[in-house]
């Protein structure tokens, strides 16, 4: 299933993310479970047209909104994120054959989508902020780093609390 694929990719490529402990990881996982609806969706349900022309996401070419809509368990969005992750994470890790810039739909594959998410956490400013907020056990700050706002905050809190309870934190 997609969650076990995520776990496998995380073990293989996520060791340098800087998560300080299991509890910090559970905070991050609660967010990922919200974004992907428990790993059901590797691609955003919406068509991405809402991101058209969003310069803050690097969507400067016609069609970029739909082309670079949310993918992977954390729903990485925007041309600039795909480009940075490809250049600074995929290529240095020997994953250059997965050209998510020219073929963003590759990230609909659970393995490549998981790598896109790990890359986002590893090399983007918001991804690094997400790691820092996970280490601070701060759901609100973590939500803001991932979402840009507080969409779905109550569900994110519920999913995180369920994980913390399940693993006795």
N, C-alpha and C positions, 0 to 999 in steps of 0.2 A: 504493500500500500504506500501511498504518498508520504505518510509520516515516517515510515521506516526508511524510505529513500532519503528524506530530509536528514534523518539521524545519521545515516551512512555518509552522506556528503559532508555533514557538519563535523563528524569525526575525522574525515579525511582532510578537509580543507579549512576547518574553523578553529584550529587550535590557537591561532594567534589573535583571535578577536579581542581577547582581554576580559572576557567574562570572569568575575572573581570567584564565583562558586555556583553550586547547583541552584541555590535560591535565586540568584541573579538570572540564571538561565530560565527558570520557571517564569519569571516576570516577562522575559522576552518571548517565551513560548506562548504565554497567554495572549500576547499581541498577535503572534503569527496565527494562532488558532482563530482569532477573531477575523483577521484579514483574509484567510483562506477558507473560512467556515470549516474548521477541523480538517484542513488539508484536502477538502473536496475540490477547490478551485485553484488551478494554476494560472488562470487567466481571468481578469476582471469580467464580470457579467456585462456591465455597461459597455457600449461600443467605443468609448474613448473620445468621442467628439467633444465632450466637455473640456478636454485638455488642448483642443486645437488653438494654436496661436499663443500658448502659455510660454512666454519667453523665460520665466523663472524655472521651467522644466527643460528649457533648450528646444522647445517645439517651434522652430522658426520656419520650417518648410511646410508647404501645403500637405496635409494628410498626416503630419507627425502625431497629432493627438490620438488618432485611431491606431496608427502604426506602433506607437510606444506607450500603449495603455498598460495598466497594471498587470504584471506577470510574476510568477514565482509565488512561494508561500507568503511573502510579505507584500506582494503586489507592487513591485518596482515600477515606477512610472516616469516617463519623460526621456526624450532623446539624450539629454546631457548625462543622465544617470546610466543609460545603456552604454554610451560611448566611454565614460570614465571607468565603469566596471570592466568593460572589454579590455581597454588599454592598460589599466592599472591592476587588474586582478586576473582576468582570463589569460591574457598573453604571458605574464610572468609565471603563471602556474601551469604552463603547458597546455592550456585549454583554448588556444587560438583558433582551433578548427570550428569552435562554436561561435560563429560570427553573428552575435546577437544585434549588432548595429545594422548590418545589411539584411539580416533575417531574424527580426525580433520574435517572430512566432516560434522559433526554436525553443524559447523559454517556456512554451506551453508544456514541454516535456518535463515531467517531475524532477528528473535529475538535473537538467540544465537550468530549470527554474529555481531549484534549490541552490545551485551554484550562483545564480544571479543574485539571490537574496544574501548569501554569504558574502559575495563581492560587495553588495550594497553596504552591508554592515562594516566591512573591512576598509573600504576606500572612500566612501562619501562622507561629507561633514555630518549630514543628518544620521547616517548609519553609525558613525562614531559617537554622536550624541546619544543615540538609542542605547548603545553599549554602556555609556557612562550612566544614563538614567536607570538601566537595568541594575547596574552595580550599586546604585543608590536606592534600589527598591522603590522607585518613584513612578507609579503607573501614569500619573497625569503628565509628567515630563516626558516619559517614554511614548505616550500616545501622541503628544505634540511633535516629537522628533520623527515619528513614523508617518503620521497622518497630516501634519501641518496645522491641525486643529484638534478638536476633541470629538470628532464623529465616533459614535458607538462607544463612548466612554463607559457607560454602565455595563455593557456586554463585556468589554475588555476587563473591567474590574471583576465581574462575575467569573469569567474564564480563569483569570489569574488566581483568584481566591480558591476556586475549585482545585487547581493544580497544587497550590500551597497546602491545602487541606489533605489532598491525596498523598502528598509526599511529606506530611507531618511538619510543616513550617508554621 
